[in-house]
Amino acid sequence: MQFIETLEETVGKKAIKKMMDMRAGDVKETSADTSELYRWVKFKPNTSIKEGVKRFVDWYKIYY
C-alpha cells in the first residue's frame, strides 16, 4: 500500500482499488538482501520508494 499511496500522492489522483484475497504466489512481506549484488558489482541501492516513484512519474510524463 505504501507504493500505491506514494503513487497517488505524486500523481495527484486517488487510485481505484479493488481489494482481493491473497493469491497463489503473493507475498505479505519481503526483505531483499542485496549483499550479493554489492559483492558482484559494488552497487548498493539507496533510492527511497518516494523518490523512485517521483522520478518514474516525471520520466513517464516526458516520455508519453
PDB file of N, CA, C and O in Angstrom:
ATOM      1  N   MET A   1       0.819  -1.190   0.000  1.00  0.00           N
ATOM      2  CA  MET A   1       0.000   0.000   0.000  1.00  0.00           C
ATOM      3  C   MET A   1       0.865   1.256   0.000  1.00  0.00           C
ATOM      4  O   MET A   1       0.446   2.293  -0.516  1.00  0.00           O
ATOM      5  N   GLN A   2       2.064   1.178   0.571  1.00  0.00           N
ATOM      6  CA  GLN A   2       2.929   2.354   0.592  1.00  0.00           C
ATOM      7  C   GLN A   2       3.238   2.809  -0.828  1.00  0.00           C
ATOM      8  O   GLN A   2       3.252   4.008  -1.106  1.00  0.00           O
ATOM      9  N   PHE A   3       3.487   1.862  -1.728  1.00  0.00           N
ATOM     10  CA  PHE A   3       3.779   2.201  -3.119  1.00  0.00           C
ATOM     11  C   PHE A   3       2.577   2.896  -3.756  1.00  0.00           C
ATOM     12  O   PHE A   3       2.730   3.930  -4.406  1.00  0.00           O
ATOM     13  N   ILE A   4       1.390   2.335  -3.573  1.00  0.00           N
ATOM     14  CA  ILE A   4       0.185   2.905  -4.177  1.00  0.00           C
ATOM     15  C   ILE A   4      -0.099   4.295  -3.607  1.00  0.00           C
ATOM     16  O   ILE A   4      -0.435   5.216  -4.352  1.00  0.00           O
ATOM     17  N   GLU A   5       0.035   4.447  -2.290  1.00  0.00           N
ATOM     18  CA  GLU A   5      -0.192   5.748  -1.665  1.00  0.00           C
ATOM     19  C   GLU A   5       0.810   6.784  -2.158  1.00  0.00           C
ATOM     20  O   GLU A   5       0.453   7.941  -2.375  1.00  0.00           O
ATOM     21  N   THR A   6       2.051   6.377  -2.333  1.00  0.00           N
ATOM     22  CA  THR A   6       3.079   7.284  -2.856  1.00  0.00           C
ATOM     23  C   THR A   6       2.763   7.666  -4.292  1.00  0.00           C
ATOM     24  O   THR A   6       2.925   8.827  -4.669  1.00  0.00           O
ATOM     25  N   LEU A   7       2.319   6.721  -5.091  1.00  0.00           N
ATOM     26  CA  LEU A   7       1.944   7.000  -6.475  1.00  0.00           C
ATOM     27  C   LEU A   7       0.761   7.967  -6.529  1.00  0.00           C
ATOM     28  O   LEU A   7       0.764   8.909  -7.321  1.00  0.00           O
ATOM     29  N   GLU A   8      -0.248   7.737  -5.692  1.00  0.00           N
ATOM     30  CA  GLU A   8      -1.405   8.641  -5.626  1.00  0.00           C
ATOM     31  C   GLU A   8      -0.956  10.059  -5.287  1.00  0.00           C
ATOM     32  O   GLU A   8      -1.386  11.022  -5.921  1.00  0.00           O
ATOM     33  N   GLU A   9      -0.102  10.178  -4.296  1.00  0.00           N
ATOM     34  CA  GLU A   9       0.387  11.483  -3.854  1.00  0.00           C
ATOM     35  C   GLU A   9       1.173  12.181  -4.968  1.00  0.00           C
ATOM     36  O   GLU A   9       1.009  13.381  -5.187  1.00  0.00           O
ATOM     37  N   THR A  10       2.009  11.441  -5.657  1.00  0.00           N
ATOM     38  CA  THR A  10       2.856  12.007  -6.704  1.00  0.00           C
ATOM     39  C   THR A  10       2.044  12.440  -7.913  1.00  0.00           C
ATOM     40  O   THR A  10       2.294  13.501  -8.485  1.00  0.00           O
ATOM     41  N   VAL A  11       1.073  11.623  -8.304  1.00  0.00           N
ATOM     42  CA  VAL A  11       0.252  11.915  -9.482  1.00  0.00           C
ATOM     43  C   VAL A  11      -0.847  12.926  -9.154  1.00  0.00           C
ATOM     44  O   VAL A  11      -1.288  13.679 -10.021  1.00  0.00           O
ATOM     45  N   GLY A  12      -1.279  12.933  -7.904  1.00  0.00           N
ATOM     46  CA  GLY A  12      -2.344  13.850  -7.504  1.00  0.00           C
ATOM     47  C   GLY A  12      -3.740  13.309  -7.747  1.00  0.00           C
ATOM     48  O   GLY A  12      -4.699  14.073  -7.850  1.00  0.00           O
ATOM     49  N   LYS A  13      -3.856  11.987  -7.839  1.00  0.00           N
ATOM     50  CA  LYS A  13      -5.150  11.330  -8.046  1.00  0.00           C
ATOM     51  C   LYS A  13      -5.242  10.111  -7.153  1.00  0.00           C
ATOM     52  O   LYS A  13      -4.231   9.491  -6.822  1.00  0.00           O
ATOM     53  N   LYS A  14      -6.457   9.772  -6.767  1.00  0.00           N
ATOM     54  CA  LYS A  14      -6.698   8.565  -5.981  1.00  0.00           C
ATOM     55  C   LYS A  14      -6.833   7.378  -6.928  1.00  0.00           C
ATOM     56  O   LYS A  14      -7.478   7.479  -7.971  1.00  0.00           O
ATOM     57  N   ALA A  15      -6.232   6.271  -6.567  1.00  0.00           N
ATOM     58  CA  ALA A  15      -6.347   5.046  -7.352  1.00  0.00           C
ATOM     59  C   ALA A  15      -7.683   4.378  -7.049  1.00  0.00           C
ATOM     60  O   ALA A  15      -8.205   4.472  -5.938  1.00  0.00           O
ATOM     61  N   ILE A  16      -8.217   3.711  -8.043  1.00  0.00           N
ATOM     62  CA  ILE A  16      -9.408   2.885  -7.831  1.00  0.00           C
ATOM     63  C   ILE A  16      -8.880   1.507  -7.442  1.00  0.00           C
ATOM     64  O   ILE A  16      -8.309   0.792  -8.266  1.00  0.00           O
ATOM     65  N   LYS A  17      -9.077   1.151  -6.187  1.00  0.00           N
ATOM     66  CA  LYS A  17      -8.510  -0.093  -5.681  1.00  0.00           C
ATOM     67  C   LYS A  17      -9.594  -1.163  -5.564  1.00  0.00           C
ATOM     68  O   LYS A  17     -10.697  -0.902  -5.082  1.00  0.00           O
ATOM     69  N   LYS A  18      -9.265  -2.339  -6.002  1.00  0.00           N
ATOM     70  CA  LYS A  18     -10.150  -3.490  -5.853  1.00  0.00           C
ATOM     71  C   LYS A  18      -9.403  -4.489  -4.968  1.00  0.00           C
ATOM     72  O   LYS A  18      -8.549  -5.235  -5.446  1.00  0.00           O
ATOM     73  N   MET A  19      -9.726  -4.496  -3.702  1.00  0.00           N
ATOM     74  CA  MET A  19      -9.032  -5.352  -2.751  1.00  0.00           C
ATOM     75  C   MET A  19      -9.525  -6.796  -2.914  1.00  0.00           C
ATOM     76  O   MET A  19     -10.726  -7.054  -2.985  1.00  0.00           O
ATOM     77  N   MET A  20      -8.585  -7.708  -2.969  1.00  0.00           N
ATOM     78  CA  MET A  20      -8.908  -9.115  -3.173  1.00  0.00           C
ATOM     79  C   MET A  20      -8.131  -9.952  -2.174  1.00  0.00           C
ATOM     80  O   MET A  20      -7.167  -9.476  -1.573  1.00  0.00           O
ATOM     81  N   ASP A  21      -8.546 -11.191  -1.998  1.00  0.00           N
ATOM     82  CA  ASP A  21      -7.826 -12.128  -1.152  1.00  0.00           C
ATOM     83  C   ASP A  21      -6.457 -12.412  -1.753  1.00  0.00           C
ATOM     84  O   ASP A  21      -6.235 -12.215  -2.948  1.00  0.00           O
ATOM     85  N   MET A  22      -5.557 -12.873  -0.917  1.00  0.00           N
ATOM     86  CA  MET A  22      -4.225 -13.254  -1.385  1.00  0.00           C
ATOM     87  C   MET A  22      -4.363 -14.364  -2.435  1.00  0.00           C
ATOM     88  O   MET A  22      -5.213 -15.247  -2.321  1.00  0.00           O
ATOM     89  N   ARG A  23      -3.523 -14.294  -3.435  1.00  0.00           N
ATOM     90  CA  ARG A  23      -3.495 -15.309  -4.498  1.00  0.00           C
ATOM     91  C   ARG A  23      -2.221 -16.140  -4.371  1.00  0.00           C
ATOM     92  O   ARG A  23      -1.271 -15.746  -3.695  1.00  0.00           O
ATOM     93  N   ALA A  24      -2.221 -17.278  -5.024  1.00  0.00           N
ATOM     94  CA  ALA A  24      -1.027 -18.125  -5.029  1.00  0.00           C
ATOM     95  C   ALA A  24       0.136 -17.308  -5.579  1.00  0.00           C
ATOM     96  O   ALA A  24       0.019 -16.684  -6.634  1.00  0.00           O
ATOM     97  N   GLY A  25       1.241 -17.313  -4.874  1.00  0.00           N
ATOM     98  CA  GLY A  25       2.419 -16.558  -5.308  1.00  0.00           C
ATOM     99  C   GLY A  25       2.536 -15.185  -4.675  1.00  0.00           C
ATOM    100  O   GLY A  25       3.610 -14.585  -4.720  1.00  0.00           O
ATOM    101  N   ASP A  26       1.452 -14.662  -4.079  1.00  0.00           N
ATOM    102  CA  ASP A  26       1.514 -13.371  -3.394  1.00  0.00           C
ATOM    103  C   ASP A  26       2.335 -13.522  -2.115  1.00  0.00           C
ATOM    104  O   ASP A  26       2.310 -14.569  -1.468  1.00  0.00           O
ATOM    105  N   VAL A  27       3.050 -12.477  -1.766  1.00  0.00           N
ATOM    106  CA  VAL A  27       3.798 -12.468  -0.506  1.00  0.00           C
ATOM    107  C   VAL A  27       3.357 -11.272   0.324  1.00  0.00           C
ATOM    108  O   VAL A  27       3.124 -10.187  -0.207  1.00  0.00           O
ATOM    109  N   LYS A  28       3.245 -11.481   1.631  1.00  0.00           N
ATOM    110  CA  LYS A  28       2.817 -10.398   2.515  1.00  0.00           C
ATOM    111  C   LYS A  28       3.931  -9.385   2.730  1.00  0.00           C
ATOM    112  O   LYS A  28       3.682  -8.186   2.852  1.00  0.00           O
ATOM    113  N   GLU A  29       5.134  -9.871   2.773  1.00  0.00           N
ATOM    114  CA  GLU A  29       6.260  -9.011   3.111  1.00  0.00           C
ATOM    115  C   GLU A  29       7.530  -9.606   2.525  1.00  0.00           C
ATOM    116  O   GLU A  29       7.648 -10.825   2.391  1.00  0.00           O
ATOM    117  N   THR A  30       8.473  -8.751   2.177  1.00  0.00           N
ATOM    118  CA  THR A  30       9.742  -9.234   1.668  1.00  0.00           C
ATOM    119  C   THR A  30      10.866  -8.349   2.185  1.00  0.00           C
ATOM    120  O   THR A  30      10.669  -7.155   2.412  1.00  0.00           O
ATOM    121  N   SER A  31      12.010  -8.916   2.366  1.00  0.00           N
ATOM    122  CA  SER A  31      13.193  -8.170   2.788  1.00  0.00           C
ATOM    123  C   SER A  31      14.333  -8.570   1.868  1.00  0.00           C
ATOM    124  O   SER A  31      14.956  -9.616   2.050  1.00  0.00           O
ATOM    125  N   ALA A  32      14.593  -7.744   0.897  1.00  0.00           N
ATOM    126  CA  ALA A  32      15.630  -8.057  -0.080  1.00  0.00           C
ATOM    127  C   ALA A  32      17.005  -7.987   0.568  1.00  0.00           C
ATOM    128  O   ALA A  32      17.291  -7.083   1.354  1.00  0.00           O
ATOM    129  N   ASP A  33      17.834  -8.936   0.235  1.00  0.00           N
ATOM    130  CA  ASP A  33      19.221  -8.928   0.673  1.00  0.00           C
ATOM    131  C   ASP A  33      20.072  -8.633  -0.549  1.00  0.00           C
ATOM    132  O   ASP A  33      20.227  -9.487  -1.422  1.00  0.00           O
ATOM    133  N   THR A  34      20.620  -7.436  -0.616  1.00  0.00           N
ATOM    134  CA  THR A  34      21.387  -7.026  -1.793  1.00  0.00           C
ATOM    135  C   THR A  34      22.898  -7.173  -1.595  1.00  0.00           C
ATOM    136  O   THR A  34      23.685  -6.628  -2.369  1.00  0.00           O
ATOM    137  N   SER A  35      23.295  -7.902  -0.569  1.00  0.00           N
ATOM    138  CA  SER A  35      24.726  -8.039  -0.297  1.00  0.00           C
ATOM    139  C   SER A  35      25.464  -8.749  -1.436  1.00  0.00           C
ATOM    140  O   SER A  35      26.603  -8.397  -1.745  1.00  0.00           O
ATOM    141  N   GLU A  36      24.837  -9.731  -2.056  1.00  0.00           N
ATOM    142  CA  GLU A  36      25.470 -10.436  -3.182  1.00  0.00           C
ATOM    143  C   GLU A  36      25.640  -9.498  -4.377  1.00  0.00           C
ATOM    144  O   GLU A  36      26.669  -9.533  -5.051  1.00  0.00           O
ATOM    145  N   LEU A  37      24.642  -8.668  -4.638  1.00  0.00           N
ATOM    146  CA  LEU A  37      24.737  -7.675  -5.709  1.00  0.00           C
ATOM    147  C   LEU A  37      25.922  -6.751  -5.460  1.00  0.00           C
ATOM    148  O   LEU A  37      26.688  -6.446  -6.374  1.00  0.00           O
ATOM    149  N   TYR A  38      26.064  -6.310  -4.218  1.00  0.00           N
ATOM    150  CA  TYR A  38      27.183  -5.426  -3.883  1.00  0.00           C
ATOM    151  C   TYR A  38      28.525  -6.129  -4.101  1.00  0.00           C
ATOM    152  O   TYR A  38      29.465  -5.533  -4.626  1.00  0.00           O
ATOM    153  N   ARG A  39      28.607  -7.377  -3.700  1.00  0.00           N
ATOM    154  CA  ARG A  39      29.864  -8.122  -3.892  1.00  0.00           C
ATOM    155  C   ARG A  39      30.206  -8.260  -5.374  1.00  0.00           C
ATOM    156  O   ARG A  39      31.378  -8.197  -5.745  1.00  0.00           O
ATOM    157  N   TRP A  40      29.205  -8.446  -6.215  1.00  0.00           N
ATOM    158  CA  TRP A  40      29.443  -8.642  -7.644  1.00  0.00           C
ATOM    159  C   TRP A  40      29.808  -7.349  -8.365  1.00  0.00           C
ATOM    160  O   TRP A  40      30.791  -7.305  -9.104  1.00  0.00           O
ATOM    161  N   VAL A  41      29.018  -6.298  -8.151  1.00  0.00           N
ATOM    162  CA  VAL A  41      29.187  -5.082  -8.967  1.00  0.00           C
ATOM    163  C   VAL A  41      29.401  -3.811  -8.152  1.00  0.00           C
ATOM    164  O   VAL A  41      29.425  -2.712  -8.707  1.00  0.00           O
ATOM    165  N   LYS A  42      29.556  -3.957  -6.835  1.00  0.00           N
ATOM    166  CA  LYS A  42      29.790  -2.811  -5.949  1.00  0.00           C
ATOM    167  C   LYS A  42      28.670  -1.769  -6.051  1.00  0.00           C
ATOM    168  O   LYS A  42      28.926  -0.566  -6.023  1.00  0.00           O
ATOM    169  N   PHE A  43      27.434  -2.245  -6.169  1.00  0.00           N
ATOM    170  CA  PHE A  43      26.266  -1.356  -6.227  1.00  0.00           C
ATOM    171  C   PHE A  43      25.371  -1.623  -5.036  1.00  0.00           C
ATOM    172  O   PHE A  43      25.022  -2.770  -4.758  1.00  0.00           O
ATOM    173  N   LYS A  44      24.999  -0.575  -4.336  1.00  0.00           N
ATOM    174  CA  LYS A  44      24.094  -0.690  -3.207  1.00  0.00           C
ATOM    175  C   LYS A  44      22.933   0.285  -3.435  1.00  0.00           C
ATOM    176  O   LYS A  44      23.134   1.498  -3.386  1.00  0.00           O
ATOM    177  N   PRO A  45      21.717  -0.233  -3.683  1.00  0.00           N
ATOM    178  CA  PRO A  45      20.582   0.641  -3.926  1.00  0.00           C
ATOM    179  C   PRO A  45      20.289   1.517  -2.708  1.00  0.00           C
ATOM    180  O   PRO A  45      20.357   1.052  -1.570  1.00  0.00           O
ATOM    181  N   ASN A  46      19.966   2.782  -2.954  1.00  0.00           N
ATOM    182  CA  ASN A  46      19.659   3.670  -1.836  1.00  0.00           C
ATOM    183  C   ASN A  46      18.567   4.682  -2.176  1.00  0.00           C
ATOM    184  O   ASN A  46      18.429   5.696  -1.492  1.00  0.00           O
ATOM    185  N   THR A  47      17.795   4.417  -3.221  1.00  0.00           N
ATOM    186  CA  THR A  47      16.701   5.300  -3.606  1.00  0.00           C
ATOM    187  C   THR A  47      15.447   4.908  -2.835  1.00  0.00           C
ATOM    188  O   THR A  47      15.055   3.741  -2.839  1.00  0.00           O
ATOM    189  N   SER A  48      14.821   5.867  -2.178  1.00  0.00           N
ATOM    190  CA  SER A  48      13.592   5.593  -1.435  1.00  0.00           C
ATOM    191  C   SER A  48      12.442   5.337  -2.415  1.00  0.00           C
ATOM    192  O   SER A  48      12.516   5.701  -3.589  1.00  0.00           O
ATOM    193  N   ILE A  49      11.393   4.712  -1.916  1.00  0.00           N
ATOM    194  CA  ILE A  49      10.208   4.483  -2.758  1.00  0.00           C
ATOM    195  C   ILE A  49       9.659   5.816  -3.240  1.00  0.00           C
ATOM    196  O   ILE A  49       9.324   5.966  -4.415  1.00  0.00           O
ATOM    197  N   LYS A  50       9.567   6.784  -2.335  1.00  0.00           N
ATOM    198  CA  LYS A  50       9.015   8.094  -2.691  1.00  0.00           C
ATOM    199  C   LYS A  50       9.815   8.753  -3.818  1.00  0.00           C
ATOM    200  O   LYS A  50       9.233   9.252  -4.781  1.00  0.00           O
ATOM    201  N   GLU A  51      11.135   8.757  -3.704  1.00  0.00           N
ATOM    202  CA  GLU A  51      11.977   9.372  -4.733  1.00  0.00           C
ATOM    203  C   GLU A  51      11.927   8.571  -6.034  1.00  0.00           C
ATOM    204  O   GLU A  51      11.880   9.155  -7.117  1.00  0.00           O
ATOM    205  N   GLY A  52      11.938   7.250  -5.937  1.00  0.00           N
ATOM    206  CA  GLY A  52      11.868   6.416  -7.142  1.00  0.00           C
ATOM    207  C   GLY A  52      10.565   6.605  -7.899  1.00  0.00           C
ATOM    208  O   GLY A  52      10.568   6.698  -9.126  1.00  0.00           O
ATOM    209  N   VAL A  53       9.452   6.663  -7.179  1.00  0.00           N
ATOM    210  CA  VAL A  53       8.152   6.876  -7.823  1.00  0.00           C
ATOM    211  C   VAL A  53       8.114   8.259  -8.470  1.00  0.00           C
ATOM    212  O   VAL A  53       7.632   8.404  -9.593  1.00  0.00           O
ATOM    213  N   LYS A  54       8.618   9.272  -7.772  1.00  0.00           N
ATOM    214  CA  LYS A  54       8.632  10.630  -8.330  1.00  0.00           C
ATOM    215  C   LYS A  54       9.444  10.666  -9.622  1.00  0.00           C
ATOM    216  O   LYS A  54       9.000  11.240 -10.617  1.00  0.00           O
ATOM    217  N   ARG A  55      10.629  10.058  -9.614  1.00  0.00           N
ATOM    218  CA  ARG A  55      11.468  10.034 -10.821  1.00  0.00           C
ATOM    219  C   ARG A  55      10.757   9.310 -11.964  1.00  0.00           C
ATOM    220  O   ARG A  55      10.799   9.757 -13.110  1.00  0.00           O
ATOM    221  N   PHE A  56      10.102   8.185 -11.646  1.00  0.00           N
ATOM    222  CA  PHE A  56       9.386   7.434 -12.684  1.00  0.00           C
ATOM    223  C   PHE A  56       8.253   8.265 -13.269  1.00  0.00           C
ATOM    224  O   PHE A  56       8.101   8.327 -14.489  1.00  0.00           O
ATOM    225  N   VAL A  57       7.449   8.910 -12.413  1.00  0.00           N
ATOM    226  CA  VAL A  57       6.321   9.712 -12.887  1.00  0.00           C
ATOM    227  C   VAL A  57       6.832  10.874 -13.737  1.00  0.00           C
ATOM    228  O   VAL A  57       6.254  11.169 -14.783  1.00  0.00           O
ATOM    229  N   ASP A  58       7.895  11.533 -13.308  1.00  0.00           N
ATOM    230  CA  ASP A  58       8.478  12.630 -14.101  1.00  0.00           C
ATOM    231  C   ASP A  58       8.908  12.128 -15.475  1.00  0.00           C
ATOM    232  O   ASP A  58       8.619  12.763 -16.489  1.00  0.00           O
ATOM    233  N   TRP A  59       9.601  10.981 -15.508  1.00  0.00           N
ATOM    234  CA  TRP A  59      10.027  10.394 -16.778  1.00  0.00           C
ATOM    235  C   TRP A  59       8.814  10.046 -17.647  1.00  0.00           C
ATOM    236  O   TRP A  59       8.797  10.340 -18.842  1.00  0.00           O
ATOM    237  N   TYR A  60       7.807   9.421 -17.042  1.00  0.00           N
ATOM    238  CA  TYR A  60       6.623   8.984 -17.792  1.00  0.00           C
ATOM    239  C   TYR A  60       5.920  10.162 -18.444  1.00  0.00           C
ATOM    240  O   TYR A  60       5.502  10.076 -19.599  1.00  0.00           O
ATOM    241  N   LYS A  61       5.789  11.255 -17.716  1.00  0.00           N
ATOM    242  CA  LYS A  61       5.116  12.452 -18.256  1.00  0.00           C
ATOM    243  C   LYS A  61       5.883  13.015 -19.451  1.00  0.00           C
ATOM    244  O   LYS A  61       5.274  13.470 -20.419  1.00  0.00           O
ATOM    245  N   ILE A  62       7.203  12.987 -19.390  1.00  0.00           N
ATOM    246  CA  ILE A  62       8.005  13.486 -20.509  1.00  0.00           C
ATOM    247  C   ILE A  62       7.926  12.525 -21.690  1.00  0.00           C
ATOM    248  O   ILE A  62       7.760  12.955 -22.832  1.00  0.00           O
ATOM    249  N   TYR A  63       8.042  11.235 -21.422  1.00  0.00           N
ATOM    250  CA  TYR A  63       8.087  10.228 -22.486  1.00  0.00           C
ATOM    251  C   TYR A  63       6.755  10.099 -23.214  1.00  0.00           C
ATOM    252  O   TYR A  63       6.717   9.966 -24.438  1.00  0.00           O
ATOM    253  N   TYR A  64       5.653  10.138 -22.445  1.00  0.00           N
ATOM    254  CA  TYR A  64       4.341   9.963 -23.067  1.00  0.00           C
ATOM    255  C   TYR A  64       3.598  11.271 -23.144  1.00  0.00           C
ATOM    256  O   TYR A  64       2.473  11.314 -23.641  1.00  0.00           O
TER     257      TYR A  64
END
